[in-house]
Amino acid sequence: MKRLAKEFLKLVATIGIVAVVTVSALAQQSFTGQGRYRVEIVATGKALDLRMEDKKTVQQWAVGGARNQQWDFVDAGNGFYYITSVENGRVLDVDGGRARDGVAIITATRGSSDNQKWKLADNGRGEFTIISKTGKSLEAPAGKRDDGVKLQIGEPHALENQRFRLIRVGDVEAKVRPREGAPVGTTPGTMIAHAFAGKGRYQIQNVASSHFLDLRRDDNTTLQQWSGSGGLNQQWDFEDAGNGYFYIRSVESGRVLEVAGSRDGSAVLAKGQQVGRDVQKFRVVDAGSGQSLIVARNGKVLDLTNSARNEGQSLQIWGEHRRDNQRFVFKLVETTVQLSGGRTREARGAGAPSRDAAPVEQPYVPGKMTWRGRVDTEVLLEVRGNTVTEKLVAGKSFNNGQFTFSTPMPARELTLRIENKKVRGTVEVVERPTAANGYTAVIRVRDSQRSAADYEFVVSW
């Protein structure tokens, strides 16, 4: 019996050793040399992230999987690597070039500096310290766990704030010069689809299903896919939200798209606009071949669930993987003067060009525009030439605005003044006419009380 027990313990010990060796071996495979990786900080669980506002600062942020959280490790010789941001093509460097403890990490144009060359040291548990050729270690400031905390360098000590996990997400993309005349991101012989061209009105088609982004008319809230109809509920205005981001506004309802959460599978819904909220900001990323990704401010990507092909399938956000269900084709829509709710108002007098047409500056002529209408919660008025376009932001749609011009508003930079005649809430200029916006003024009318009210005011220049 004792002999059997001894043999059993020996067998258990052997199995235990094998198990430890196997787990350790698997963990070491998290970094496999030159390639594309997501880099996660052991101490905080957050990802190494390029701040999109300046495309320079390196910070920690909740894991999202977007391109600003992807890094190419490129061989720099003698066991060192350049760590290159996939988002902007620049490499990790030390701010100011002085390798001292506590100095911030940034991205910079690749050169020959030792601050840009990094070596990885494995601790045997699939975690790595990342040490520059100057001898300083990449680290997150100790004890700081918030999103947006800047990365820095420090004297190596291998505690958790200097340890990283590397998750391989792909290979380094080959830099191939396209043939003469071939657009970047395409291969010869490939048909070029319509592509995103900045601010404007679009229909948006999913590559996997060939259906279009569609606002469900039953609730004016759900973002779904549907076969192409050309209706206003399949048209979307991309409006500048600053720093490369856009608000995506339904032409049908005047509401803007908003993410309902930050986890994979969170819904995307149409809501009343609240200017400045990150959950309502999106950017468009070129995915090649005239196709694009639509990326939320939290780094997640607009995604068609399981590449479903049925009409009525709702959209969601998901970590970036760039397959067809995350790719979209943009088709620019020629616009007339559209009002929320689907009605059209023709310009009075000379026709007004689209907001995105190349502006031609005109001489200054003083004048004014008087607007009267019923408002419930919030309405935006776009004023250009002798035309006013109403866009419902929140509340009930009336589409009953009436306006008169003493003379068309000239296409030039102007300072506008507002004279309230009958106003219960507030009327303010949120965007003055400039060449950048096609000499369009945007007026916001807000009413915070529960019931609607009649408004009248005069805008003069």
C-alpha positions in Angstrom: 0.0 0.0 0.0 2.8 2.4 0.9 4.6 1.6 -2.3 1.3 2.4 -4.3 0.9 5.7 -2.4 4.5 6.6 -3.1 4.1 5.9 -6.9 0.9 7.9 -6.9 2.6 10.9 -5.4 5.4 10.6 -7.8 3.0 10.5 -10.7 1.1 13.6 -9.4 4.4 15.5 -9.0 5.4 14.6 -12.5 2.0 15.8 -13.9 2.2 19.0 -11.9 5.7 19.8 -13.4 4.4 19.0 -16.9 1.4 21.3 -16.4 3.5 24.2 -15.1 5.9 23.9 -18.1 3.0 23.7 -20.5 1.2 26.8 -19.2 4.5 28.7 -19.1 5.3 27.8 -22.6 1.8 28.8 -23.8 2.1 32.2 -22.0 5.4 33.0 -23.7 3.7 32.7 -27.0 1.9 36.0 -26.4 4.8 37.8 -28.1 6.0 36.1 -31.3 8.3 38.7 -32.7 7.6 41.3 -35.4 3.8 41.8 -35.8 0.8 43.8 -34.7 -0.3 43.8 -31.1 -2.6 45.2 -28.5 -0.6 46.1 -25.4 -2.3 45.9 -22.0 -1.0 47.2 -18.7 -1.0 44.4 -16.0 -1.6 46.9 -13.1 -4.7 48.5 -14.6 -6.0 46.1 -17.3 -6.2 49.0 -19.7 -4.7 49.3 -23.1 -1.9 51.4 -24.5 -3.9 54.0 -26.4 -3.0 56.9 -28.8 -5.1 60.0 -27.8 -7.2 60.8 -30.8 -7.5 64.5 -30.0 -3.9 65.2 -30.7 -2.7 61.9 -32.2 0.5 62.3 -30.2 -0.1 61.6 -26.5 0.2 57.9 -25.3 -2.3 57.1 -22.6 -4.1 54.2 -20.9 -7.7 53.6 -21.8 -10.3 50.8 -21.5 -9.7 48.1 -24.0 -11.6 48.8 -27.3 -9.6 47.2 -30.1 -9.6 50.2 -32.4 -6.5 51.2 -34.5 -5.4 53.7 -31.9 -4.9 50.7 -29.6 -2.9 48.7 -32.1 0.9 48.8 -32.3 3.3 47.4 -34.9 6.5 46.0 -33.4 9.0 46.4 -36.2 12.5 45.0 -36.1 15.1 47.7 -35.3 18.1 45.2 -35.0 20.0 43.7 -32.2 16.8 42.5 -30.4 15.2 45.9 -30.4 11.9 47.1 -31.9 10.3 50.2 -33.1 6.8 50.3 -31.6 4.6 52.0 -34.2 1.1 53.3 -33.9 -1.2 51.8 -36.5 -3.4 54.9 -36.3 -0.7 57.6 -37.2 2.3 55.6 -38.4 4.6 57.2 -35.7 6.7 55.5 -33.1 7.0 55.5 -29.3 9.4 58.2 -28.2 10.3 60.2 -25.1 8.8 63.7 -25.0 11.6 66.3 -25.3 14.1 63.6 -26.0 15.4 63.5 -22.4 15.3 60.0 -20.9 14.5 60.9 -17.2 12.1 59.2 -14.8 8.6 60.5 -15.1 9.0 62.0 -18.6 5.9 61.4 -20.8 5.8 59.0 -23.7 4.6 60.4 -27.1 4.6 59.3 -30.7 7.0 60.9 -33.1 8.4 60.5 -36.6 10.7 57.6 -36.8 14.5 58.3 -36.6 17.6 56.8 -35.2 17.3 57.8 -31.5 17.8 55.2 -28.8 14.6 56.5 -27.2 12.7 55.0 -30.1 14.2 51.5 -29.8 12.6 49.1 -27.3 13.5 45.6 -26.0 11.1 43.2 -24.4 12.0 41.2 -21.3 9.7 38.2 -20.4 9.1 37.5 -16.7 8.2 33.8 -17.5 4.4 34.4 -16.9 3.6 35.9 -20.3 4.2 39.4 -19.0 6.8 41.7 -20.4 8.7 44.8 -19.4 9.4 47.1 -22.3 12.8 48.8 -21.9 14.3 51.5 -24.2 17.9 51.4 -25.4 18.5 54.2 -22.9 17.7 51.8 -20.1 14.4 53.3 -19.0 11.2 51.2 -18.7 7.8 52.0 -20.1 5.3 52.4 -17.3 1.9 53.6 -16.1 2.1 56.0 -13.2 1.8 53.9 -10.0 -1.7 53.9 -8.4 -3.4 55.7 -11.3 -6.2 53.7 -12.9 -8.3 56.3 -14.7 -8.8 56.5 -18.4 -6.6 59.1 -20.0 -3.6 58.8 -17.7 -0.4 59.4 -19.7 2.3 56.7 -20.0 5.8 57.6 -18.9 9.3 56.1 -18.4 11.0 55.1 -15.2 13.9 53.2 -13.7 13.2 49.5 -14.3 11.7 47.6 -11.3 9.3 45.1 -13.0 6.4 45.8 -10.7 2.9 45.6 -12.2 2.8 49.1 -13.5 5.9 48.2 -15.7 4.5 44.9 -16.9 2.5 44.4 -20.0 0.6 41.7 -21.8 0.8 41.6 -25.6 -2.1 40.2 -27.6 -1.2 39.6 -31.3 -3.9 40.9 -33.6 -2.2 40.5 -37.0 0.9 41.0 -39.1 2.6 44.3 -40.0 1.1 45.6 -43.2 3.4 45.6 -46.1 4.1 49.1 -47.5 3.5 48.5 -51.2 3.6 51.4 -53.6 0.5 51.4 -55.8 0.8 51.4 -59.5 0.7 54.7 -61.3 -2.9 56.0 -61.3 -4.2 53.4 -58.8 -5.8 54.9 -55.7 -4.1 54.0 -52.4 -5.9 51.1 -50.7 -7.0 49.4 -53.9 -5.6 46.7 -56.1 -5.4 47.0 -59.9 -8.6 45.9 -61.5 -10.7 46.5 -58.4 -13.9 48.5 -58.9 -13.8 51.7 -56.8 -16.9 52.1 -54.6 -18.2 55.4 -53.4 -16.1 56.7 -50.5 -16.6 59.0 -47.5 -15.7 62.6 -48.3 -16.2 64.4 -45.1 -19.2 66.5 -44.1 -22.3 65.8 -46.1 -25.4 63.6 -46.6 -25.0 59.9 -47.3 -26.6 56.6 -47.8 -24.5 53.9 -46.0 -24.4 50.3 -47.2 -23.0 47.4 -45.3 -20.6 45.3 -47.3 -21.5 41.9 -45.8 -25.3 42.2 -46.3 -25.6 44.9 -49.1 -28.4 46.4 -47.0 -28.5 50.1 -45.9 -28.4 51.8 -42.6 -32.1 52.5 -41.9 -33.9 54.3 -39.0 -36.9 52.1 -38.0 -40.0 54.3 -38.5 -42.0 52.5 -35.9 -40.0 54.1 -33.1 -37.6 56.6 -34.8 -34.9 55.2 -32.4 -33.7 51.8 -33.6 -30.8 51.6 -36.1 -31.4 48.7 -38.4 -30.5 47.4 -41.9 -33.0 47.3 -44.8 -32.9 47.0 -48.6 -32.3 50.2 -50.4 -35.3 52.5 -50.6 -33.8 56.0 -51.0 -36.1 57.2 -48.2 -35.2 59.9 -45.8 -34.9 57.3 -43.0 -31.9 55.9 -45.0 -30.1 59.2 -45.4 -27.6 60.5 -42.8 -26.0 63.9 -42.3 -22.4 63.9 -41.1 -21.8 67.1 -39.1 -18.5 68.2 -37.7 -18.1 67.4 -33.9 -14.5 68.5 -33.8 -11.1 66.7 -33.7 -12.0 64.4 -36.6 -15.3 63.2 -35.2 -18.8 63.6 -36.6 -22.4 63.7 -35.3 -24.5 61.3 -37.5 -27.9 62.8 -37.9 -31.0 61.1 -39.3 -32.5 63.2 -42.1 -35.9 61.6 -41.3 -36.1 62.5 -37.6 -33.3 65.0 -36.9 -32.0 62.7 -34.1 -28.3 61.7 -33.9 -26.8 58.3 -33.4 -25.6 57.4 -29.9 -23.9 54.3 -28.4 -25.9 52.8 -25.5 -22.8 51.3 -23.8 -19.1 50.6 -24.1 -19.2 46.8 -24.2 -19.2 44.5 -27.2 -22.8 44.1 -28.4 -24.0 47.5 -27.1 -26.8 49.0 -29.2 -26.6 52.1 -31.4 -29.7 54.2 -31.2 -31.0 57.6 -32.5 -31.5 60.1 -29.7 -31.9 63.8 -29.2 -28.7 65.6 -29.7 -26.7 66.8 -26.6 -23.8 68.7 -28.0 -20.4 67.6 -26.7 -21.3 64.1 -25.5 -18.7 61.6 -26.5 -21.4 58.8 -26.9 -22.7 60.8 -29.9 -19.4 61.2 -31.7 -18.0 58.9 -34.5 -15.1 59.0 -36.9 -14.8 57.3 -40.2 -11.7 55.2 -40.9 -10.6 54.3 -44.4 -10.5 50.4 -44.7 -9.3 50.4 -48.4 -11.1 49.7 -51.7 -13.6 52.6 -51.1 -14.8 51.0 -47.9 -14.8 52.5 -44.4 -15.2 51.7 -40.7 -17.5 53.8 -38.5 -15.7 54.0 -35.1 -17.4 55.3 -31.9 -15.5 57.7 -29.5 -15.0 54.7 -27.1 -13.0 52.8 -29.8 -15.7 50.3 -30.7 -16.8 49.8 -34.3 -20.2 49.8 -35.8 -21.0 46.2 -36.5 -23.7 44.1 -38.2 -24.5 41.2 -35.8 -23.1 37.9 -37.2 -23.2 39.3 -40.7 -27.0 38.8 -40.7 -28.7 39.4 -44.0 -32.3 39.8 -42.9 -34.1 43.1 -43.1 -34.7 44.6 -39.7 -31.5 43.4 -38.1 -30.3 46.0 -35.6 -26.8 47.3 -35.5 -24.3 47.2 -32.6 -20.8 48.1 -31.6 -17.9 45.6 -31.3 -14.2 45.5 -31.1 -12.5 46.2 -34.4 -11.7 43.1 -36.6 -12.3 44.7 -40.0 -14.3 41.9 -41.6 -17.1 42.7 -44.0 -19.8 43.1 -41.3 -17.8 46.1 -40.0 -17.2 47.7 -43.5 -19.5 50.2 -45.1 -19.7 52.0 -48.4 -20.8 55.6 -48.5 -22.9 57.1 -51.3 -23.1 60.9 -51.3 -26.7 62.2 -51.6 -27.5 65.3 -53.7 -29.5 67.5 -51.3 -32.3 69.9 -51.7 -33.7 71.8 -48.8 -35.0 69.0 -46.6 -37.0 69.4 -43.4 -37.2 66.8 -40.6 -40.3 64.7 -41.1 -39.7 64.4 -44.9 -41.2 67.7 -46.2 -39.3 69.8 -48.7 -39.1 73.6 -48.9 -37.7 75.2 -52.0 -35.4 78.2 -51.7 -37.1 81.5 -52.3 -35.6 83.6 -55.1 -32.2 82.4 -56.4 -31.5 78.8 -55.7 -29.1 78.1 -52.8 -26.2 75.6 -53.5 -25.6 72.7 -51.3 -23.7 73.3 -48.0 -20.7 71.5 -49.2 -20.4 73.3 -52.6 -17.2 75.4 -53.0 -18.2 78.8 -51.6 -17.7 82.0 -53.5 -17.4 85.1 -51.2 -19.9 87.8 -51.9 -19.9 91.6 -51.0 -21.4 92.6 -47.6 -25.0 93.7 -47.8 -26.8 94.4 -44.5 -30.1 92.6 -43.9 -32.2 90.4 -41.6 -34.2 87.2 -41.4 -37.3 86.9 -39.3 -38.4 83.4 -38.1 -41.7 82.4 -36.5 -42.6 78.9 -35.4 -43.6 76.5 -32.6 -40.8 74.8 -30.7 -40.9 71.8 -28.3 -37.5 71.2 -26.5 -34.9 71.9 -29.3 -34.6 72.8 -33.0 -31.6 73.7 -35.1 -32.1 76.2 -38.0 -29.5 76.2 -40.8 -29.6 79.6 -42.6 -27.9 80.0 -45.9 -28.7 82.6 -48.6 -32.4 83.0 -48.4 -33.2 79.5 -47.2 -33.8 78.1 -43.7 -33.7 74.4 -43.0 -35.3 73.1 -39.8 -33.7 70.1 -38.0 -35.5 68.6 -35.0 -33.0 67.7 -32.2 -35.4 66.8 -29.4 -39.1 67.0 -28.6 -42.1 67.0 -30.9 -41.8 67.9 -34.6 -44.0 70.7 -35.9 -42.2 71.8 -39.1 -44.3 74.9 -39.1 -41.6 77.5 -39.2 -42.1 80.5 -41.4 -39.3 82.9 -42.4 -38.8 86.1 -44.4 -35.6 87.8 -45.5 -35.2 91.5 -46.2 -32.3 90.4 -48.5 -30.5 87.1 -48.9 -27.7 86.5 -46.3 -24.4 87.2 -48.3 -21.9 84.3 -48.6 -19.2 85.7 -46.5 -18.0 85.6 -42.8 -20.5 87.5 -40.7 -21.2 88.4 -37.2 -24.9 87.8 -36.4 -27.1 89.5 -33.9 -30.4 88.0 -32.5 -33.3 90.1 -31.4 -35.9 88.2 -29.4 -39.5 89.2 -30.2 -41.4 86.3 -28.6 -39.1 83.8 -26.9 -39.7 81.6 -23.8 -36.4 79.7 -23.8 -33.2 80.6 -25.5 -32.1 81.4 -29.1 -28.3 81.4 -29.9 -25.9 81.3 -32.8 -23.9 78.0 -32.5 -22.1 78.3 -35.8 -21.4 81.5 -37.6 -21.1 81.5 -41.5 -17.5 80.9 -42.7 -15.9 79.5 -45.9 -15.4 76.2 -44.1 -19.1 75.6 -43.6 -20.2 77.0 -47.0 -21.3 80.3 -45.3 -24.1 78.6 -43.3 -25.3 79.9 -40.0 -26.7 77.5 -37.4 -29.2 78.8 -34.9 -30.2 76.8 -31.9 -33.7 77.3 -30.3 -34.2 75.6 -26.9 -37.3 75.4 -24.7 -36.8 73.5 -21.4 -40.4 73.6 -20.3 -42.7 70.6 -20.8 -45.2 72.2 -23.2 -44.4 73.7 -26.7 -44.4 77.4 -27.3 -44.6 79.9 -30.1 -41.4 81.7 -31.0 -40.5 84.8 -33.0 -37.0 86.4 -33.4 -34.9 88.3 -35.9 -31.4 87.5 -37.0 -29.5 90.5 -38.5 -26.1 91.0 -40.0 
